[in-house]
Structures are given as structure tokens and as C-alpha cells.
């Protein structure tokens, strides 16, 4: 799977709140970083992802552009 395909699969699973699908994408040594948090490791990244899912009624993601370098 290309990085582009992986990114789009992640966004699709995130929008669907598919934690099991996302767990399959995350590496054991993932570093998840956004404007509020930095977490290391799959268990911590999945915990933060679940928090986002629980805090929202629905998630809509529509990528307009995806650049690969």
C-alpha cells in the first residue's frame, strides 16, 4: 500500500470511528502529535483516538488535496 493509500485509508477509518482498523495501521512505535498532545506507542495513540471519537457525535473528513513528497 502506498503512503497516499495508507493516508486515505486512515482518514476513512477515522471518519467511521473504526478503532480496530486504525489499530491495524498504527505501528507499535507510533508518535501521534497534534496541536494539543504528543503520545508515544500504539496503546497511547489508540487511547487518544478513542477520546476524540467519544467527544464527537460524528466525524466528516473530505481531503481536498493530498501531496506526497
CHARMM-style PDB file with segment names, atoms N, HN, CA, C and O in Angstrom:
ATOM      1  N   UNK     1       0.861  -1.171   0.000  1.00  0.00      PROA
ATOM      2  CA  UNK     1       0.000   0.000   0.000  1.00  0.00      PROA
ATOM      3  C   UNK     1       0.912   1.239   0.000  1.00  0.00      PROA
ATOM      4  O   UNK     1       1.862   1.328   0.778  1.00  0.00      PROA
ATOM      5  N   UNK     2       0.606   2.166  -0.870  1.00  0.00      PROA
ATOM      6  HN  UNK     2      -0.166   2.094  -1.502  1.00  0.00      PROA
ATOM      7  CA  UNK     2       1.400   3.398  -0.943  1.00  0.00      PROA
ATOM      8  C   UNK     2       1.085   4.291   0.257  1.00  0.00      PROA
ATOM      9  O   UNK     2       0.073   4.102   0.931  1.00  0.00      PROA
ATOM     10  N   UNK     3       1.948   5.249   0.513  1.00  0.00      PROA
ATOM     11  HN  UNK     3       2.770   5.402  -0.035  1.00  0.00      PROA
ATOM     12  CA  UNK     3       1.688   6.198   1.602  1.00  0.00      PROA
ATOM     13  C   UNK     3       0.391   6.960   1.378  1.00  0.00      PROA
ATOM     14  O   UNK     3      -0.340   7.235   2.330  1.00  0.00      PROA
ATOM     15  N   UNK     4       0.100   7.302   0.130  1.00  0.00      PROA
ATOM     16  HN  UNK     4       0.694   7.078  -0.643  1.00  0.00      PROA
ATOM     17  CA  UNK     4      -1.145   8.005  -0.187  1.00  0.00      PROA
ATOM     18  C   UNK     4      -2.347   7.128   0.153  1.00  0.00      PROA
ATOM     19  O   UNK     4      -3.297   7.584   0.789  1.00  0.00      PROA
ATOM     20  N   UNK     5      -2.299   5.885  -0.270  1.00  0.00      PROA
ATOM     21  HN  UNK     5      -1.527   5.514  -0.787  1.00  0.00      PROA
ATOM     22  CA  UNK     5      -3.402   4.963   0.022  1.00  0.00      PROA
ATOM     23  C   UNK     5      -3.552   4.744   1.525  1.00  0.00      PROA
ATOM     24  O   UNK     5      -4.668   4.666   2.039  1.00  0.00      PROA
ATOM     25  N   UNK     6      -2.431   4.648   2.220  1.00  0.00      PROA
ATOM     26  HN  UNK     6      -1.524   4.711   1.802  1.00  0.00      PROA
ATOM     27  CA  UNK     6      -2.455   4.467   3.666  1.00  0.00      PROA
ATOM     28  C   UNK     6      -3.086   5.673   4.361  1.00  0.00      PROA
ATOM     29  O   UNK     6      -3.897   5.522   5.274  1.00  0.00      PROA
ATOM     30  N   UNK     7      -2.709   6.851   3.925  1.00  0.00      PROA
ATOM     31  HN  UNK     7      -2.050   6.974   3.183  1.00  0.00      PROA
ATOM     32  CA  UNK     7      -3.269   8.081   4.494  1.00  0.00      PROA
ATOM     33  C   UNK     7      -4.780   8.144   4.269  1.00  0.00      PROA
ATOM     34  O   UNK     7      -5.536   8.454   5.190  1.00  0.00      PROA
ATOM     35  N   UNK     8      -5.212   7.854   3.059  1.00  0.00      PROA
ATOM     36  HN  UNK     8      -4.598   7.602   2.311  1.00  0.00      PROA
ATOM     37  CA  UNK     8      -6.647   7.900   2.758  1.00  0.00      PROA
ATOM     38  C   UNK     8      -7.413   6.818   3.519  1.00  0.00      PROA
ATOM     39  O   UNK     8      -8.545   7.047   3.947  1.00  0.00      PROA
ATOM     40  N   UNK     9      -6.804   5.640   3.689  1.00  0.00      PROA
ATOM     41  HN  UNK     9      -5.885   5.455   3.341  1.00  0.00      PROA
ATOM     42  CA  UNK     9      -7.444   4.572   4.468  1.00  0.00      PROA
ATOM     43  C   UNK     9      -7.593   5.007   5.926  1.00  0.00      PROA
ATOM     44  O   UNK     9      -8.632   4.779   6.545  1.00  0.00      PROA
ATOM     45  N   UNK    10      -6.548   5.635   6.467  1.00  0.00      PROA
ATOM     46  HN  UNK    10      -5.704   5.820   5.963  1.00  0.00      PROA
ATOM     47  CA  UNK    10      -6.606   6.136   7.845  1.00  0.00      PROA
ATOM     48  C   UNK    10      -7.728   7.157   8.002  1.00  0.00      PROA
ATOM     49  O   UNK    10      -8.522   7.067   8.938  1.00  0.00      PROA
ATOM     50  N   UNK    11      -7.797   8.119   7.099  1.00  0.00      PROA
ATOM     51  HN  UNK    11      -7.152   8.192   6.339  1.00  0.00      PROA
ATOM     52  CA  UNK    11      -8.840   9.144   7.191  1.00  0.00      PROA
ATOM     53  C   UNK    11     -10.234   8.538   7.086  1.00  0.00      PROA
ATOM     54  O   UNK    11     -11.151   8.965   7.787  1.00  0.00      PROA
ATOM     55  N   UNK    12     -10.397   7.552   6.218  1.00  0.00      PROA
ATOM     56  HN  UNK    12      -9.652   7.205   5.648  1.00  0.00      PROA
ATOM     57  CA  UNK    12     -11.692   6.881   6.062  1.00  0.00      PROA
ATOM     58  C   UNK    12     -12.067   6.149   7.349  1.00  0.00      PROA
ATOM     59  O   UNK    12     -13.206   6.240   7.808  1.00  0.00      PROA
ATOM     60  N   UNK    13     -11.119   5.429   7.926  1.00  0.00      PROA
ATOM     61  HN  UNK    13     -10.194   5.355   7.553  1.00  0.00      PROA
ATOM     62  CA  UNK    13     -11.383   4.700   9.164  1.00  0.00      PROA
ATOM     63  C   UNK    13     -11.606   5.656  10.337  1.00  0.00      PROA
ATOM     64  O   UNK    13     -12.427   5.386  11.214  1.00  0.00      PROA
ATOM     65  N   UNK    14     -10.887   6.753  10.349  1.00  0.00      PROA
ATOM     66  HN  UNK    14     -10.221   6.973   9.637  1.00  0.00      PROA
ATOM     67  CA  UNK    14     -11.063   7.753  11.405  1.00  0.00      PROA
ATOM     68  C   UNK    14     -12.477   8.333  11.328  1.00  0.00      PROA
ATOM     69  O   UNK    14     -13.162   8.439  12.345  1.00  0.00      PROA
ATOM     70  N   UNK    15     -12.904   8.700  10.142  1.00  0.00      PROA
ATOM     71  HN  UNK    15     -12.348   8.613   9.316  1.00  0.00      PROA
ATOM     72  CA  UNK    15     -14.251   9.265   9.970  1.00  0.00      PROA
ATOM     73  C   UNK    15     -15.326   8.265  10.367  1.00  0.00      PROA
ATOM     74  O   UNK    15     -16.392   8.653  10.845  1.00  0.00      PROA
ATOM     75  N   UNK    16     -15.051   6.978  10.171  1.00  0.00      PROA
ATOM     76  HN  UNK    16     -14.185   6.663   9.783  1.00  0.00      PROA
ATOM     77  CA  UNK    16     -16.006   5.924  10.531  1.00  0.00      PROA
ATOM     78  C   UNK    16     -15.882   5.507  11.994  1.00  0.00      PROA
ATOM     79  O   UNK    16     -16.623   4.641  12.460  1.00  0.00      PROA
ATOM     80  N   UNK    17     -14.942   6.127  12.721  1.00  0.00      PROA
ATOM     81  HN  UNK    17     -14.340   6.830  12.342  1.00  0.00      PROA
ATOM     82  CA  UNK    17     -14.661   5.767  14.114  1.00  0.00      PROA
ATOM     83  C   UNK    17     -14.330   4.284  14.246  1.00  0.00      PROA
ATOM     84  O   UNK    17     -14.761   3.620  15.189  1.00  0.00      PROA
ATOM     85  N   UNK    18     -13.561   3.777  13.288  1.00  0.00      PROA
ATOM     86  HN  UNK    18     -13.211   4.316  12.522  1.00  0.00      PROA
ATOM     87  CA  UNK    18     -13.172   2.365  13.238  1.00  0.00      PROA
ATOM     88  C   UNK    18     -11.850   2.175  13.981  1.00  0.00      PROA
ATOM     89  O   UNK    18     -10.782   2.178  13.371  1.00  0.00      PROA
ATOM     90  N   UNK    19     -11.929   2.011  15.292  1.00  0.00      PROA
ATOM     91  HN  UNK    19     -12.797   2.008  15.788  1.00  0.00      PROA
ATOM     92  CA  UNK    19     -10.725   1.917  16.111  1.00  0.00      PROA
ATOM     93  C   UNK    19      -9.916   0.670  15.780  1.00  0.00      PROA
ATOM     94  O   UNK    19      -8.688   0.705  15.848  1.00  0.00      PROA
ATOM     95  N   UNK    20     -10.560  -0.413  15.430  1.00  0.00      PROA
ATOM     96  HN  UNK    20     -11.558  -0.443  15.375  1.00  0.00      PROA
ATOM     97  CA  UNK    20      -9.838  -1.639  15.081  1.00  0.00      PROA
ATOM     98  C   UNK    20      -9.069  -1.464  13.769  1.00  0.00      PROA
ATOM     99  O   UNK    20      -7.937  -1.929  13.639  1.00  0.00      PROA
ATOM    100  N   UNK    21      -9.681  -0.802  12.819  1.00  0.00      PROA
ATOM    101  HN  UNK    21     -10.601  -0.424  12.924  1.00  0.00      PROA
ATOM    102  CA  UNK    21      -8.996  -0.529  11.557  1.00  0.00      PROA
ATOM    103  C   UNK    21      -7.797   0.372  11.761  1.00  0.00      PROA
ATOM    104  O   UNK    21      -6.742   0.163  11.161  1.00  0.00      PROA
ATOM    105  N   UNK    22      -7.959   1.373  12.604  1.00  0.00      PROA
ATOM    106  HN  UNK    22      -8.815   1.544  13.091  1.00  0.00      PROA
ATOM    107  CA  UNK    22      -6.864   2.297  12.901  1.00  0.00      PROA
ATOM    108  C   UNK    22      -5.752   1.576  13.656  1.00  0.00      PROA
ATOM    109  O   UNK    22      -4.572   1.832  13.416  1.00  0.00      PROA
ATOM    110  N   UNK    23      -6.117   0.685  14.557  1.00  0.00      PROA
ATOM    111  HN  UNK    23      -7.076   0.476  14.752  1.00  0.00      PROA
ATOM    112  CA  UNK    23      -5.107  -0.079  15.302  1.00  0.00      PROA
ATOM    113  C   UNK    23      -4.231  -0.885  14.349  1.00  0.00      PROA
ATOM    114  O   UNK    23      -3.043  -1.081  14.605  1.00  0.00      PROA
ATOM    115  N   UNK    24      -4.819  -1.349  13.254  1.00  0.00      PROA
ATOM    116  HN  UNK    24      -5.784  -1.190  13.047  1.00  0.00      PROA
ATOM    117  CA  UNK    24      -4.057  -2.102  12.266  1.00  0.00      PROA
ATOM    118  C   UNK    24      -3.103  -1.233  11.465  1.00  0.00      PROA
ATOM    119  O   UNK    24      -2.141  -1.742  10.889  1.00  0.00      PROA
ATOM    120  N   UNK    25      -3.349   0.047  11.421  1.00  0.00      PROA
ATOM    121  HN  UNK    25      -4.130   0.460  11.889  1.00  0.00      PROA
ATOM    122  CA  UNK    25      -2.481   0.972  10.680  1.00  0.00      PROA
ATOM    123  C   UNK    25      -1.340   1.472  11.559  1.00  0.00      PROA
ATOM    124  O   UNK    25      -0.217   1.642  11.085  1.00  0.00      PROA
ATOM    125  N   UNK    26      -1.623   1.706  12.831  1.00  0.00      PROA
ATOM    126  HN  UNK    26      -2.535   1.567  13.216  1.00  0.00      PROA
ATOM    127  CA  UNK    26      -0.617   2.270  13.737  1.00  0.00      PROA
ATOM    128  C   UNK    26       0.504   1.272  13.983  1.00  0.00      PROA
ATOM    129  O   UNK    26       0.248   0.095  14.234  1.00  0.00      PROA
ATOM    130  N   UNK    27       1.739   1.739  13.913  1.00  0.00      PROA
ATOM    131  HN  UNK    27       1.947   2.696  13.709  1.00  0.00      PROA
ATOM    132  CA  UNK    27       2.909   0.951  14.258  1.00  0.00      PROA
ATOM    133  C   UNK    27       3.051   0.911  15.777  1.00  0.00      PROA
ATOM    134  O   UNK    27       2.539   1.790  16.470  1.00  0.00      PROA
ATOM    135  N   UNK    28       3.736  -0.095  16.295  1.00  0.00      PROA
ATOM    136  HN  UNK    28       4.152  -0.810  15.733  1.00  0.00      PROA
ATOM    137  CA  UNK    28       3.966  -0.174  17.738  1.00  0.00      PROA
ATOM    138  C   UNK    28       4.664   1.072  18.268  1.00  0.00      PROA
ATOM    139  O   UNK    28       4.414   1.491  19.398  1.00  0.00      PROA
ATOM    140  N   UNK    29       5.531   1.660  17.463  1.00  0.00      PROA
ATOM    141  HN  UNK    29       5.735   1.320  16.545  1.00  0.00      PROA
ATOM    142  CA  UNK    29       6.334   2.810  17.886  1.00  0.00      PROA
ATOM    143  C   UNK    29       5.791   4.146  17.372  1.00  0.00      PROA
ATOM    144  O   UNK    29       6.551   5.104  17.232  1.00  0.00      PROA
ATOM    145  N   UNK    30       4.504   4.220  17.094  1.00  0.00      PROA
ATOM    146  HN  UNK    30       3.886   3.442  17.208  1.00  0.00      PROA
ATOM    147  CA  UNK    30       3.910   5.450  16.563  1.00  0.00      PROA
ATOM    148  C   UNK    30       4.131   6.626  17.515  1.00  0.00      PROA
ATOM    149  O   UNK    30       4.121   6.470  18.736  1.00  0.00      PROA
ATOM    150  N   UNK    31       4.327   7.788  16.934  1.00  0.00      PROA
ATOM    151  HN  UNK    31       4.335   7.915  15.942  1.00  0.00      PROA
ATOM    152  CA  UNK    31       4.299   9.045  17.678  1.00  0.00      PROA
ATOM    153  C   UNK    31       3.132   9.840  17.102  1.00  0.00      PROA
ATOM    154  O   UNK    31       3.164  10.252  15.943  1.00  0.00      PROA
ATOM    155  N   UNK    32       2.114  10.048  17.910  1.00  0.00      PROA
ATOM    156  HN  UNK    32       2.088   9.713  18.851  1.00  0.00      PROA
ATOM    157  CA  UNK    32       0.924  10.791  17.491  1.00  0.00      PROA
ATOM    158  C   UNK    32       1.043  12.199  18.049  1.00  0.00      PROA
ATOM    159  O   UNK    32       1.144  12.399  19.259  1.00  0.00      PROA
ATOM    160  N   UNK    33       1.028  13.167  17.146  1.00  0.00      PROA
ATOM    161  HN  UNK    33       0.946  13.004  16.163  1.00  0.00      PROA
ATOM    162  CA  UNK    33       1.221  14.560  17.563  1.00  0.00      PROA
ATOM    163  C   UNK    33       0.180  15.439  16.872  1.00  0.00      PROA
ATOM    164  O   UNK    33      -0.053  15.330  15.668  1.00  0.00      PROA
ATOM    165  N   UNK    34      -0.429  16.301  17.656  1.00  0.00      PROA
ATOM    166  HN  UNK    34      -0.239  16.390  18.634  1.00  0.00      PROA
ATOM    167  CA  UNK    34      -1.251  17.362  17.077  1.00  0.00      PROA
ATOM    168  C   UNK    34      -1.006  18.628  17.879  1.00  0.00      PROA
ATOM    169  O   UNK    34      -0.004  18.713  18.590  1.00  0.00      PROA
ATOM    170  N   UNK    35      -1.878  19.601  17.789  1.00  0.00      PROA
ATOM    171  HN  UNK    35      -2.692  19.532  17.212  1.00  0.00      PROA
ATOM    172  CA  UNK    35      -1.641  20.889  18.444  1.00  0.00      PROA
ATOM    173  C   UNK    35      -1.809  20.816  19.959  1.00  0.00      PROA
ATOM    174  O   UNK    35      -1.419  21.753  20.656  1.00  0.00      PROA
ATOM    175  N   UNK    36      -2.369  19.748  20.483  1.00  0.00      PROA
ATOM    176  HN  UNK    36      -2.686  18.987  19.917  1.00  0.00      PROA
ATOM    177  CA  UNK    36      -2.602  19.637  21.923  1.00  0.00      PROA
ATOM    178  C   UNK    36      -1.754  18.584  22.629  1.00  0.00      PROA
ATOM    179  O   UNK    36      -1.420  18.744  23.803  1.00  0.00      PROA
ATOM    180  N   UNK    37      -1.406  17.520  21.931  1.00  0.00      PROA
ATOM    181  HN  UNK    37      -1.677  17.390  20.978  1.00  0.00      PROA
ATOM    182  CA  UNK    37      -0.788  16.375  22.610  1.00  0.00      PROA
ATOM    183  C   UNK    37       0.353  15.789  21.786  1.00  0.00      PROA
ATOM    184  O   UNK    37       0.462  16.005  20.579  1.00  0.00      PROA
ATOM    185  N   UNK    38       1.189  15.045  22.483  1.00  0.00      PROA
ATOM    186  HN  UNK    38       1.101  14.869  23.463  1.00  0.00      PROA
ATOM    187  CA  UNK    38       2.185  14.175  21.860  1.00  0.00      PROA
ATOM    188  C   UNK    38       2.172  12.889  22.662  1.00  0.00      PROA
ATOM    189  O   UNK    38       2.412  12.912  23.869  1.00  0.00      PROA
ATOM    190  N   UNK    39       1.897  11.772  22.016  1.00  0.00      PROA
ATOM    191  HN  UNK    39       1.703  11.754  21.035  1.00  0.00      PROA
ATOM    192  CA  UNK    39       1.921  10.477  22.700  1.00  0.00      PROA
ATOM    193  C   UNK    39       2.777   9.508  21.905  1.00  0.00      PROA
ATOM    194  O   UNK    39       2.893   9.616  20.684  1.00  0.00      PROA
ATOM    195  N   UNK    40       3.370   8.567  22.608  1.00  0.00      PROA
ATOM    196  HN  UNK    40       3.276   8.479  23.600  1.00  0.00      PROA
ATOM    197  CA  UNK    40       4.252   7.572  22.009  1.00  0.00      PROA
ATOM    198  C   UNK    40       3.676   6.180  22.244  1.00  0.00      PROA
ATOM    199  O   UNK    40       3.221   5.860  23.342  1.00  0.00      PROA
ATOM    200  N   UNK    41       3.703   5.360  21.197  1.00  0.00      PROA
ATOM    201  HN  UNK    41       4.072   5.621  20.305  1.00  0.00      PROA
ATOM    202  CA  UNK    41       3.268   3.973  21.313  1.00  0.00      PROA
ATOM    203  C   UNK    41       1.821   3.772  20.906  1.00  0.00      PROA
ATOM    204  O   UNK    41       0.975   4.646  21.093  1.00  0.00      PROA
ATOM    205  N   UNK    42       1.551   2.586  20.337  1.00  0.00      PROA
ATOM    206  HN  UNK    42       2.238   1.876  20.185  1.00  0.00      PROA
ATOM    207  CA  UNK    42       0.205   2.260  19.851  1.00  0.00      PROA
ATOM    208  C   UNK    42      -0.864   2.362  20.939  1.00  0.00      PROA
ATOM    209  O   UNK    42      -1.899   2.982  20.691  1.00  0.00      PROA
ATOM    210  N   UNK    43      -0.672   1.791  22.125  1.00  0.00      PROA
ATOM    211  HN  UNK    43       0.168   1.288  22.327  1.00  0.00      PROA
ATOM    212  CA  UNK    43      -1.745   1.887  23.136  1.00  0.00      PROA
ATOM    213  C   UNK    43      -2.119   3.330  23.480  1.00  0.00      PROA
ATOM    214  O   UNK    43      -3.300   3.654  23.605  1.00  0.00      PROA
ATOM    215  N   UNK    44      -1.120   4.188  23.633  1.00  0.00      PROA
ATOM    216  HN  UNK    44      -0.161   3.925  23.532  1.00  0.00      PROA
ATOM    217  CA  UNK    44      -1.395   5.588  23.964  1.00  0.00      PROA
ATOM    218  C   UNK    44      -2.059   6.318  22.801  1.00  0.00      PROA
ATOM    219  O   UNK    44      -2.955   7.135  23.014  1.00  0.00      PROA
ATOM    220  N   UNK    45      -1.631   6.032  21.585  1.00  0.00      PROA
ATOM    221  HN  UNK    45      -0.903   5.368  21.412  1.00  0.00      PROA
ATOM    222  CA  UNK    45      -2.237   6.666  20.411  1.00  0.00      PROA
ATOM    223  C   UNK    45      -3.683   6.223  20.247  1.00  0.00      PROA
ATOM    224  O   UNK    45      -4.537   7.026  19.870  1.00  0.00      PROA
ATOM    225  N   UNK    46      -3.965   4.965  20.523  1.00  0.00      PROA
ATOM    226  HN  UNK    46      -3.272   4.313  20.829  1.00  0.00      PROA
ATOM    227  CA  UNK    46      -5.346   4.487  20.424  1.00  0.00      PROA
ATOM    228  C   UNK    46      -6.221   5.082  21.529  1.00  0.00      PROA
ATOM    229  O   UNK    46      -7.397   5.366  21.303  1.00  0.00      PROA
ATOM    230  N   UNK    47      -5.658   5.268  22.713  1.00  0.00      PROA
ATOM    231  HN  UNK    47      -4.702   5.036  22.897  1.00  0.00      PROA
ATOM    232  CA  UNK    47      -6.401   5.907  23.799  1.00  0.00      PROA
ATOM    233  C   UNK    47      -6.797   7.323  23.409  1.00  0.00      PROA
ATOM    234  O   UNK    47      -7.943   7.725  23.611  1.00  0.00      PROA
ATOM    235  N   UNK    48      -5.868   8.077  22.857  1.00  0.00      PROA
ATOM    236  HN  UNK    48      -4.937   7.751  22.693  1.00  0.00      PROA
ATOM    237  CA  UNK    48      -6.164   9.449  22.425  1.00  0.00      PROA
ATOM    238  C   UNK    48      -7.183   9.457  21.284  1.00  0.00      PROA
ATOM    239  O   UNK    48      -8.058  10.322  21.235  1.00  0.00      PROA
ATOM    240  N   UNK    49      -7.070   8.506  20.380  1.00  0.00      PROA
ATOM    241  HN  UNK    49      -6.360   7.803  20.420  1.00  0.00      PROA
ATOM    242  CA  UNK    49      -8.018   8.420  19.266  1.00  0.00      PROA
ATOM    243  C   UNK    49      -9.417   8.117  19.795  1.00  0.00      PROA
ATOM    244  O   UNK    49     -10.393   8.712  19.338  1.00  0.00      PROA
ATOM    245  N   UNK    50      -9.523   7.201  20.749  1.00  0.00      PROA
ATOM    246  HN  UNK    50      -8.730   6.717  21.120  1.00  0.00      PROA
ATOM    247  CA  UNK    50     -10.832   6.887  21.362  1.00  0.00      PROA
ATOM    248  C   UNK    50     -11.434   8.125  22.031  1.00  0.00      PROA
ATOM    249  O   UNK    50     -12.640   8.357  21.945  1.00  0.00      PROA
ATOM    250  N   UNK    51     -10.600   8.908  22.688  1.00  0.00      PROA
ATOM    251  HN  UNK    51      -9.620   8.719  22.758  1.00  0.00      PROA
ATOM    252  CA  UNK    51     -11.087  10.143  23.317  1.00  0.00      PROA
ATOM    253  C   UNK    51     -11.711  11.063  22.271  1.00  0.00      PROA
ATOM    254  O   UNK    51     -12.766  11.651  22.511  1.00  0.00      PROA
ATOM    255  N   UNK    52     -11.071  11.187  21.128  1.00  0.00      PROA
ATOM    256  HN  UNK    52     -10.214  10.709  20.933  1.00  0.00      PROA
ATOM    257  CA  UNK    52     -11.631  12.020  20.051  1.00  0.00      PROA
ATOM    258  C   UNK    52     -12.953  11.456  19.565  1.00  0.00      PROA
ATOM    259  O   UNK    52     -13.904  12.203  19.332  1.00  0.00      PROA
ATOM    260  N   UNK    53     -13.015  10.145  19.413  1.00  0.00      PROA
ATOM    261  HN  UNK    53     -12.243   9.538  19.602  1.00  0.00      PROA
ATOM    262  CA  UNK    53     -14.258   9.513  18.967  1.00  0.00      PROA
ATOM    263  C   UNK    53     -15.373   9.750  19.974  1.00  0.00      PROA
ATOM    264  O   UNK    53     -16.496  10.083  19.597  1.00  0.00      PROA
ATOM    265  N   UNK    54     -15.063   9.579  21.252  1.00  0.00      PROA
ATOM    266  HN  UNK    54     -14.150   9.308  21.558  1.00  0.00      PROA
ATOM    267  CA  UNK    54     -16.074   9.745  22.301  1.00  0.00      PROA
ATOM    268  C   UNK    54     -16.556  11.193  22.411  1.00  0.00      PROA
ATOM    269  O   UNK    54     -17.696  11.446  22.802  1.00  0.00      PROA
ATOM    270  N   UNK    55     -15.686  12.134  22.066  1.00  0.00      PROA
ATOM    271  HN  UNK    55     -14.761  11.928  21.749  1.00  0.00      PROA
ATOM    272  CA  UNK    55     -16.018  13.557  22.204  1.00  0.00      PROA
ATOM    273  C   UNK    55     -16.827  14.100  21.031  1.00  0.00      PROA
ATOM    274  O   UNK    55     -17.277  15.245  21.072  1.00  0.00      PROA
ATOM    275  N   UNK    56     -17.017  13.299  19.992  1.00  0.00      PROA
ATOM    276  HN  UNK    56     -16.652  12.369  19.959  1.00  0.00      PROA
ATOM    277  CA  UNK    56     -17.726  13.806  18.813  1.00  0.00      PROA
ATOM    278  C   UNK    56     -18.894  12.897  18.447  1.00  0.00      PROA
ATOM    279  O   UNK    56     -18.815  11.674  18.563  1.00  0.00      PROA
ATOM    280  N   UNK    57     -19.968  13.522  18.008  1.00  0.00      PROA
ATOM    281  HN  UNK    57     -20.032  14.516  17.914  1.00  0.00      PROA
ATOM    282  CA  UNK    57     -21.123  12.745  17.545  1.00  0.00      PROA
ATOM    283  C   UNK    57     -20.831  12.106  16.201  1.00  0.00      PROA
ATOM    284  O   UNK    57     -21.170  10.945  15.971  1.00  0.00      PROA
ATOM    285  N   UNK    58     -20.207  12.860  15.321  1.00  0.00      PROA
ATOM    286  HN  UNK    58     -19.932  13.803  15.508  1.00  0.00      PROA
ATOM    287  CA  UNK    58     -19.838  12.340  14.005  1.00  0.00      PROA
ATOM    288  C   UNK    58     -18.572  13.044  13.533  1.00  0.00      PROA
ATOM    289  O   UNK    58     -18.230  14.130  14.002  1.00  0.00      PROA
ATOM    290  N   UNK    59     -17.902  12.414  12.614  1.00  0.00      PROA
ATOM    291  HN  UNK    59     -18.180  11.532  12.233  1.00  0.00      PROA
ATOM    292  CA  UNK    59     -16.674  12.971  12.056  1.00  0.00      PROA
ATOM    293  C   UNK    59     -16.784  12.911  10.537  1.00  0.00      PROA
ATOM    294  O   UNK    59     -17.028  11.851   9.961  1.00  0.00      PROA
ATOM    295  N   UNK    60     -16.604  14.046   9.906  1.00  0.00      PROA
ATOM    296  HN  UNK    60     -16.405  14.907  10.374  1.00  0.00      PROA
ATOM    297  CA  UNK    60     -16.604  14.105   8.447  1.00  0.00      PROA
ATOM    298  C   UNK    60     -15.247  14.614   7.986  1.00  0.00      PROA
ATOM    299  O   UNK    60     -14.788  15.672   8.417  1.00  0.00      PROA
ATOM    300  N   UNK    61     -14.614  13.854   7.110  1.00  0.00      PROA
ATOM    301  HN  UNK    61     -14.986  12.995   6.760  1.00  0.00      PROA
ATOM    302  CA  UNK    61     -13.314  14.237   6.580  1.00  0.00      PROA
ATOM    303  C   UNK    61     -13.391  14.164   5.060  1.00  0.00      PROA
ATOM    304  O   UNK    61     -13.715  13.123   4.488  1.00  0.00      PROA
ATOM    305  N   UNK    62     -13.093  15.273   4.426  1.00  0.00      PROA
ATOM    306  HN  UNK    62     -12.831  16.119   4.890  1.00  0.00      PROA
ATOM    307  CA  UNK    62     -13.069  15.320   2.966  1.00  0.00      PROA
ATOM    308  C   UNK    62     -11.743  15.928   2.521  1.00  0.00      PROA
ATOM    309  O   UNK    62     -11.609  17.149   2.450  1.00  0.00      PROA
ATOM    310  N   UNK    63     -10.764  15.075   2.222  1.00  0.00      PROA
ATOM    311  HN  UNK    63     -10.873  14.083   2.280  1.00  0.00      PROA
ATOM    312  CA  UNK    63      -9.484  15.626   1.772  1.00  0.00      PROA
ATOM    313  C   UNK    63      -9.657  16.372   0.453  1.00  0.00      PROA
ATOM    314  O   UNK    63     -10.221  15.838  -0.502  1.00  0.00      PROA
ATOM    315  N   UNK    64      -9.181  17.574   0.411  1.00  0.00      PROA
ATOM    316  HN  UNK    64      -8.723  18.008   1.187  1.00  0.00      PROA
ATOM    317  CA  UNK    64      -9.251  18.352  -0.810  1.00  0.00      PROA
ATOM    318  C   UNK    64      -8.015  18.129  -1.667  1.00  0.00      PROA
ATOM    319  O   UNK    64      -8.103  18.046  -2.892  1.00  0.00      PROA
ATOM    320  N   UNK    65      -6.868  18.033  -1.018  1.00  0.00      PROA
ATOM    321  HN  UNK    65      -6.797  18.100  -0.023  1.00  0.00      PROA
ATOM    322  CA  UNK    65      -5.610  17.805  -1.711  1.00  0.00      PROA
ATOM    323  C   UNK    65      -4.753  16.897  -0.835  1.00  0.00      PROA
ATOM    324  O   UNK    65      -4.830  16.942   0.393  1.00  0.00      PROA
ATOM    325  N   UNK    66      -3.946  16.085  -1.477  1.00  0.00      PROA
ATOM    326  HN  UNK    66      -3.883  16.049  -2.475  1.00  0.00      PROA
ATOM    327  CA  UNK    66      -3.006  15.245  -0.765  1.00  0.00      PROA
ATOM    328  C   UNK    66      -1.697  15.300  -1.541  1.00  0.00      PROA
ATOM    329  O   UNK    66      -1.625  14.888  -2.699  1.00  0.00      PROA
ATOM    330  N   UNK    67      -0.676  15.811  -0.889  1.00  0.00      PROA
ATOM    331  HN  UNK    67      -0.735  16.146   0.051  1.00  0.00      PROA
ATOM    332  CA  UNK    67       0.628  15.957  -1.525  1.00  0.00      PROA
ATOM    333  C   UNK    67       1.575  14.908  -0.962  1.00  0.00      PROA
ATOM    334  O   UNK    67       1.609  14.668   0.245  1.00  0.00      PROA
ATOM    335  N   UNK    68       2.323  14.302  -1.827  1.00  0.00      PROA
ATOM    336  HN  UNK    68       2.296  14.497  -2.807  1.00  0.00      PROA
ATOM    337  CA  UNK    68       3.288  13.292  -1.427  1.00  0.00      PROA
ATOM    338  C   UNK    68       4.671  13.756  -1.839  1.00  0.00      PROA
ATOM    339  O   UNK    68       4.878  14.200  -2.969  1.00  0.00      PROA
ATOM    340  N   UNK    69       5.600  13.654  -0.932  1.00  0.00      PROA
ATOM    341  HN  UNK    69       5.432  13.293  -0.015  1.00  0.00      PROA
ATOM    342  CA  UNK    69       6.964  14.082  -1.219  1.00  0.00      PROA
ATOM    343  C   UNK    69       7.936  12.997  -0.869  1.00  0.00      PROA
ATOM    344  OT1 UNK    69       9.142  13.170  -1.041  1.00  0.00      PROA
TER     345      UNK     69
END
